[in-house]
Amino acid sequence: MKLVFLDKIASVTRACALPREVRVSAEIPCEEGVVVALRVLNDKSTYNQIELPSGRMAQVKRGDVVAGALGHRKALFGYSGHLPERLAPGDVVQLLNLGGVAGLCDSINPDLGRPFDAEVLGTVLRFPYLGERIGVPARVGEAMLDPAACLATHGVPVVAFVGSCMNSGKTAAACALVQELSHLRLTVDGLKATGVSLRRDVLAMEDAGARRTAIFTDLGVVTTTPANAPALARSLVSKLADGDHARPDLVVVELGDGLIGAYGVDAILAAPDLREAFTAVVLAANDPVAAWGGVEILRREFGIRPAAVTGPATDNAVGTSLVEARTGIPAVNARTDAPRLAQVVLAALRSAMKDDSVFETKTEASVEGKDSGIFLASPLGTVEVESEGTESGRGDEEGDG
């Protein structure tokens, strides 16, 4: 056991609340979620940052000692890597994502260059026994996932965002919806149920107005898989829907990665209880072909008709008209027409819930120069607000994987 000073602490370790000075052990359990200290061995001009527990991005350079967590990654537009079978101090691993996940890289993306190589210094220890010098390996997460977790939405509607692949505009669309519904004085909570550990997407939801957020990393999972994704979705949805007796009006769920991927989106949609809990599903797609394919996969494999298609496929009238003509689904761009996206989703919620008194909207035409008013009946009561348009960015290169 020796002392190590950390230059950077990655967000994947956020729940550990690590100090700058930690004690490390030469015994390294090669298990996902184990926190390790690493010394960066090279410099990079691209993809050269790490997300801190605060959510701030910090540049990484050669010689930095970083706290990250062992894990794997299978990203379409990023690095792919696996968990080592064994590790000892002095071995070299790679940083696989911006959140601080470390493993052995087996495939790179040419646009990102080679990943950071990092020398393993040891397992970061925590000392849970007061007054004793007995250290145990630190692990990510505020709690451990219960594989047998049951789903309880408490009647709270859930809107799920799925994508044709990573970087298809899911986060931007989810944030646009959160912001629009927040303008309607609705209490919205948001979560990310699949992907690889990075807090940026849920922090974006908070910036858009989400009251509370959650991510799978909170439950000790570094990277989701088809085996754990359904239990994660059940646990996270149930946690936010209950709201510690202050339940939200709506829960927004982002399923990171795509309908065809390694992170368990398909496993979630294949689970009857989760499929039933998703009051509305929005598909984000990069182009009209992806939009058509996504709609077909949702329909044929899961019996789901999405409420809307969004993403880059709807960036202009050409894509919008093609998507609507071939799929019959409303195509709405979240960046340029967020209010309409909210209207389409609310209409789908009313239809699915078969209760016009919930999320009922009434827009009155402007009279004598006054703006239109929206009257909304929600579980928290009926309010009148002004209609506001917003614009949200699409996000960047590592939203999902």
C-alpha positions, -999 to +999 in steps of 0.1 A: +000+000+000+014+034-010+003+070-013-006+084-047-015+120-055-042+123-082-040+151-108-074+143-123-104+124-109-127+110-135-165+113-133-170+076-133-157+076-097-180+104-086-198+084-059-165+075-043-158+112-034-121+106-038-096+130-022-065+141-041-043+119-020-053+082-020-038+049-010-034+022-036-028-015-035-008-037-058-035-063-057-059-054-086-092-073-089-100-072-127-137-065-123-159-038-138-162-008-116-130-012-096-113+022-092-077+023-103-049+050-103-033+054-137-003+075-150-009+088-186+019+079-209+013+100-240-001+133-253-030+137-277-043+166-298-078+152-301-101+134-277-077+145-250-101+155-221-117+138-192-149+146-174-145+155-137-170+146-110-183+182-113-191+176-150-163+200-161-140+188-188-103+189-181-074+184-205-052+154-199-015+154-206+014+130-204+024+124-168-011+131-153-021+106-126-058+099-131-084+079-111-106+059-134-125+026-133-120-007-151-146-015-177-153-022-213-167-002-242-183-011-276-188+022-293-197+026-330-180+060-333-155+057-306-130+032-290-138-004-284-121-022-256-124-051-231-118-057-195-083-072-188-082-107-173-053-098-150-034-066-140-004-057-120+013-024-113+033-013-143+009-029-168-005-006-195-042+000-203-060+026-223-086+052-214-116+042-235-139+072-230-141+107-216-157+095-183-125+076-172-133+040-182-101+020-186-095-013-204-076-028-232-084-011-265-090-035-294-104-011-320-100+026-327-118+053-346-095+070-371-111+104-363-100+101-327-065+087-331-051+062-307-063+064-271-043+075-241-020+048-228-018+046-191+004+028-166-015+010-139-003+022-104-027+002-083-062-002-070-075+028-051-085+018-016-113+031+007-114+026+044-149+018+056-140+006+090-137+035+114-104+034+134-090+005+113-064+005+086-081-021+066-085-010+030-109-024+004-110-017-033-130+014-042-159+008-066-181+031-086-218+037-077-239+050-049-256+016-045-254-018-061-279-029-088-306-053-077-309-077-107-344-087-095-356-051-092-393-046-100-408-017-120-431+008-103-440+039-122-467+050-097-488+061-126-462+086-138-459+087-177-426+078-192-412+091-225-383+071-240-359+083-265-343+057-287-319+062-317-308+046-349-273+047-335-251+068-312-248+105-320-283+105-336-297+135-316-313+117-287-299+139-260-306+171-278-342+160-284-347+148-248-333+181-235-356+201-259-386+182-245-375+187-209-371+224-215-405+228-232-424+209-206-406+228-178-418+260-195-453+245-190-446+243-153-444+205-154-419+187-130-398+166-152-371+141-141-346+125-165-324+095-167-300+076-190-304+039-188-278+025-213-243+034-226-209+038-210-203+060-180-203+097-187-225+122-169-227+148-197-261+138-210-279+138-177-262+171-168-276+185-200-310+174-189-305+193-156-294+223-176-326+221-196-348+220-164-349+185-152-355+185-114-336+152-107-316+129-129-300+095-126-276+073-146-267+036-145-233+045-130-252+054-098-260+017-095-224+005-098-225-002-136-197+012-157-210-001-191-245-015-197-251-048-214-282-068-225-279-087-193-282-058-169-299-031-189-335-041-181-329-042-144-311-009-146-341+007-165-366-007-139-345+006-110-339+040-123-374+046-136-389+034-103-365+056-083-374+088-102-411+080-105-414+076-068-396+108-062-394+104-024-431+112-022-427+143-045-434+125-078-427+141-111-453+148-138-431+130-163-400+109-166-378+112-197-356+082-204-327+082-228-316+049-241-280+055-251-265+039-282-288+025-309-315+000-316-288-023-330-260-022-305-242-039-276-255-018-246-289-035-241-314-011-258-331-041-275-332-060-242-351-031-226-376-028-254-381-066-254-391-066-218-430-065-216-432-045-184-408-018-196-424-016-230-458-011-213-443+015-190-431+036-219-461+058-225-445+073-256-414+065-276-395+090-298-370+078-324-339+099-333-323+091-367-294+105-387-310+102-422-343+091-438-331+055-444-321+052-407-355+067-397-373+042-419-353+013-405-357+024-370-395+026-373-396-008-389-374-024-361-397-008-335-428-020-352-417-055-362-396-066-333-413-047-304-448-037-316-440+000-309-452+028-330-430+059-322-448+091-314-423+111-335-391+109-355-364+135-348-327+140-352-305+150-382-329+132-405-353+161-398-329+190-401-347+205-431-379+201-451-364+176-475-357+150-447-389+158-429-411+152-459-392+120-469-395+105-433-432+113-430-440+100-465-422+067-459-431+060-423-463+079-416-448+092-384-446+129-375-411+142-382-401+170-359-368+187-355-360+193-319-335+221-326-358+243-347-393+233-335-391+221-299-426+234-291-441+212-318-421+182-305-437+188-271-472+191-286-468+158-305-455+140-274-482+154-252-508+143-277-493+108-277-494+107-239-531+117-238-539+091-263-520+063-245-533+072-211-569+075-224-575+105-201-580+139-216-578+155-181-541+146-179-516+167-199-545+184-216-534+214-236-556+242-249-541+269-271-561+300-276-554+323-306-538+357-298-564+384-291-556+421-294-518+414-297-516+391-267-496+359-269-513+326-270-520+310-237-515+273-229-537+258-201-523+225-189-539+201-165-513+179-148-512+159-116-500+191-099-530+211-111-540+233-140-517+262-149-516+289-176-483+297-192-470+314-223-459+294-253-422+297-258-399+284-285-364+271-277-335+258-296-312+230-285-279+218-299-276+182-311-248+173-288-213+160-297-193+130-304-198+110-273-234+110-261-240+073-261-210+050-262 
